[in-house]
């Protein structure tokens, strides 16, 4: 009996479909813009802008090159609408409950509530609050965010200290809502824990800015040379932070 065997060569394997939802970013003009890419059965490209930011809908077959070409073609409209939302936007007061969504490092983080002894833990993009019945969930969530922020701040400060060939200064948290950081030769640097809501590149800019003050305790041209060496796209990040201040979540 003659048997036929079908060989599947790597060259002809069907490519895996793209993820149904992704968080990406693109440079439009001088700004870097985050957007949420949602793959669905729709046939055309579309986008919406609201308090959540820019969301782009596309079919699984639409290439990233076509999507980015579409965004750049409509860059003026996108930037205008984003500015309008930030202009009349207000800080969001976030309620902490099971299923709540928190922005953490520019990504959506889901809150899950379990019974327990008022402890917190992270599993990927999920924040688990193990709480007693009478616990203050807002305080628990704030504690989790502050602890994570401090851990990341210290890691990034160590990264920049090595680049500057300086010892790592003391890193502490502040509760400021608009002043993202400060630096003192005696006490080290203080950073607002609320930066945990921002994308990593914005957080990096603030840490780099304060670390640069260890070299130049001023805002002279020499200071900005140091900042640019640590964070080459600091101008775009600085502009985004100004807009973030108006809509930073309140917890």
C-alpha positions in Angstrom: 0.0 0.0 0.0 1.3 3.4 -0.9 1.1 5.9 1.9 1.5 9.6 1.5 3.0 11.6 4.2 2.4 15.4 4.4 5.4 17.3 5.6 5.0 20.7 7.2 8.0 22.8 6.4 8.7 25.9 8.6 8.6 28.1 5.5 4.9 27.3 4.9 3.6 27.2 8.5 0.8 29.6 9.1 1.9 32.5 11.1 0.4 32.8 14.6 -2.4 35.5 14.8 -1.4 38.7 16.6 -2.6 39.1 20.2 -6.2 40.4 20.5 -5.1 43.4 22.5 -1.8 45.1 22.9 -0.5 48.3 24.5 1.9 50.0 22.1 3.4 53.5 21.5 4.3 55.5 18.5 6.1 58.8 17.9 3.8 61.4 16.3 5.8 64.6 15.6 7.9 65.3 18.7 5.6 63.3 21.1 5.5 59.6 22.0 1.9 58.5 22.2 0.6 55.3 23.9 -2.3 53.5 22.3 -4.3 50.3 22.9 -4.4 48.2 19.8 -7.5 46.0 19.7 -7.8 43.2 17.1 -11.3 42.2 16.1 -13.4 41.0 13.1 -13.8 44.6 11.9 -12.8 45.2 8.3 -11.5 48.8 8.5 -9.2 50.7 10.7 -10.7 52.9 13.3 -9.7 54.8 16.4 -11.3 56.5 19.4 -10.0 58.9 22.0 -11.5 59.4 25.4 -10.4 59.5 29.1 -8.6 56.2 28.6 -6.5 57.6 25.8 -6.1 56.4 22.2 -7.6 53.1 21.2 -7.2 51.7 17.7 -9.3 48.9 16.2 -8.0 46.7 13.4 -8.5 43.3 11.9 -5.9 40.5 12.7 -4.7 40.8 9.1 -3.8 44.5 9.2 -0.1 44.9 9.6 1.5 47.1 12.2 3.1 49.1 9.4 -0.4 49.9 8.0 -1.6 50.8 11.5 1.3 53.1 12.1 0.9 54.7 8.7 -2.7 55.3 9.5 -1.8 57.0 12.8 0.8 59.2 11.3 -1.5 60.3 8.5 -4.0 61.4 11.2 -1.3 62.6 13.7 -2.7 66.2 13.8 -6.2 65.0 14.7 -4.9 62.5 17.3 -2.7 65.1 19.1 -5.4 67.7 19.1 -8.0 65.3 20.6 -5.6 64.0 23.2 -4.8 67.6 24.2 -8.5 68.4 24.4 -9.1 65.5 26.8 -6.2 66.4 28.9 -7.2 70.0 28.9 -10.7 69.5 30.3 -9.8 66.2 32.0 -9.8 66.0 35.8 -8.0 63.7 38.1 -9.8 60.4 38.4 -10.9 59.3 41.8 -10.5 55.6 41.7 -12.8 53.3 43.7 -11.1 50.2 45.0 -13.2 47.1 44.6 -13.0 43.6 43.1 -12.5 44.0 39.4 -11.4 47.7 39.6 -8.8 48.8 37.0 -5.7 50.7 38.1 -3.1 52.2 35.8 0.3 50.8 36.8 3.3 51.7 34.7 1.0 52.7 31.9 -0.8 49.4 31.8 -4.2 48.3 33.1 -3.9 46.4 36.4 -6.9 44.4 37.7 -7.7 44.5 41.4 -8.8 41.3 43.1 -10.1 41.2 46.6 -9.7 38.1 48.8 -10.2 37.4 52.5 -7.0 37.5 54.5 -4.8 39.4 57.0 -4.5 42.7 55.2 -1.6 41.7 52.9 -1.0 42.5 49.3 0.7 40.7 46.4 1.2 41.0 42.7 0.7 38.4 40.0 1.6 39.8 36.7 -0.9 42.6 35.9 -3.1 41.6 38.9 -3.0 43.3 42.3 -4.4 41.0 45.0 -5.6 42.6 48.2 -6.0 40.0 51.0 -8.1 41.9 53.4 -10.1 41.6 56.6 -13.8 42.6 56.4 -13.2 45.9 58.1 -10.1 46.8 56.1 -9.6 50.1 54.3 -9.1 48.8 50.7 -7.9 52.2 49.5 -5.1 52.2 52.1 -4.1 48.6 51.2 -4.0 49.5 47.5 -2.0 52.6 48.2 0.5 50.6 50.3 1.0 48.2 47.4 1.5 50.9 44.9 3.9 52.8 47.1 6.0 49.7 47.8 6.2 48.9 44.2 7.1 52.4 43.3 9.9 52.6 45.8 11.4 49.3 44.5 11.4 50.5 40.9 12.7 54.0 41.9 15.7 52.5 43.7 16.5 50.2 40.8 16.4 53.0 38.2 18.3 55.3 40.5 21.0 52.7 40.8 21.1 52.4 37.0 21.7 56.1 36.6 24.1 56.3 39.5 26.3 53.8 37.7 26.2 55.9 34.5 27.2 59.0 36.4 29.9 57.1 38.5 28.2 58.4 41.6 27.2 56.5 44.8 23.5 55.7 45.0 21.8 58.4 47.1 19.0 57.7 49.6 15.7 57.3 47.7 12.5 58.2 49.4 8.8 58.7 48.5 6.7 61.9 48.5 3.0 62.3 48.3 3.1 65.2 45.8 0.6 65.3 43.0 2.4 67.7 40.6 6.0 68.0 41.8 7.3 64.7 40.7 10.7 64.8 42.3 13.3 66.8 44.3 17.0 66.4 45.1 19.1 67.4 48.1 22.8 66.9 48.7 22.1 66.0 52.3 18.9 63.9 52.1 19.1 62.4 48.6 16.2 62.3 46.2 12.4 62.1 46.8 10.0 60.9 44.1 6.2 61.0 44.1 4.9 57.5 44.4 2.1 58.5 42.0 4.6 58.1 39.1 3.8 54.4 39.4 0.7 55.2 37.2 2.9 56.6 34.4 4.6 54.7 31.6 8.2 53.6 32.4 9.8 56.1 30.1 8.2 59.0 32.0 9.2 57.5 35.3 12.8 57.1 33.9 12.9 60.8 32.9 12.0 62.0 36.5 14.6 59.7 38.1 17.2 60.8 35.5 16.3 64.4 36.1 16.8 64.2 39.9 20.0 62.1 39.6 21.4 64.7 37.2 21.1 67.2 40.1 23.8 65.2 41.8 26.2 66.6 39.1 24.6 70.0 38.6 22.4 71.3 41.5 20.7 73.8 39.2 18.9 74.0 35.8 21.7 75.4 33.8 22.6 74.3 30.3 25.2 72.0 31.8 22.4 70.3 33.8 20.3 69.6 30.7 23.3 68.2 29.0 23.6 65.6 31.8 19.8 64.9 31.6 20.0 64.4 27.9 22.9 62.0 28.3 20.8 59.9 30.7 17.5 60.3 28.9 17.9 61.4 25.2 14.1 61.9 24.7 13.6 63.9 27.8 11.9 66.8 26.0 9.0 64.6 24.9 8.8 63.0 28.3 8.7 66.4 30.0 5.8 67.5 27.8 3.8 64.3 28.5 4.3 64.7 32.3 2.8 68.1 32.2 -0.3 66.7 30.6 -0.3 63.7 33.0 -0.4 66.0 36.0 -4.0 67.1 35.1 -5.4 63.6 35.0 -3.2 61.6 37.4 -5.5 59.2 39.3 -6.4 60.0 42.9 -6.3 57.1 45.3 
